[in-house]
Amino acid sequence: ATGTILATGDGDGVVRLWDTASGAQLHALPGHTVLVYTTVFSPDGRTLATGDRSGTVRLWDVATGRLLASLGPHQGP
């Protein structure tokens, strides 16, 4: 449900999804190889976009933790 999951990014490149009510880890999302700078949920809360220091953006299914797409790395303005 929207508003009940927190996403964190780390220097090890792993994004983690947490249940805000219980504090339990729901998923560990490996894939980035450098520091994750940003995590943004879609308006419906079903997709998570993550971005790292290299400019790579990954899209994840929040319910399953499955990688949906990898874009980049982005270069330029």
ZIURFEN-V932971 format. One record per helix or strand. SS is the DSSP state (H for helix, E for strand). FROM is the first residue (numbers start at 1). TO is the last residue. If there is no record, write none. Layout:
# ZIURFEN-V932971
ss:SS from:FROM to:TO
ss:SS from:FROM to:TO
This chain:
# ZIURFEN-V932971
ss:E from:5 to:9
ss:E from:15 to:19
ss:E from:25 to:29
ss:E from:36 to:41
ss:E from:47 to:52
ss:E from:57 to:61
ss:E from:67 to:71
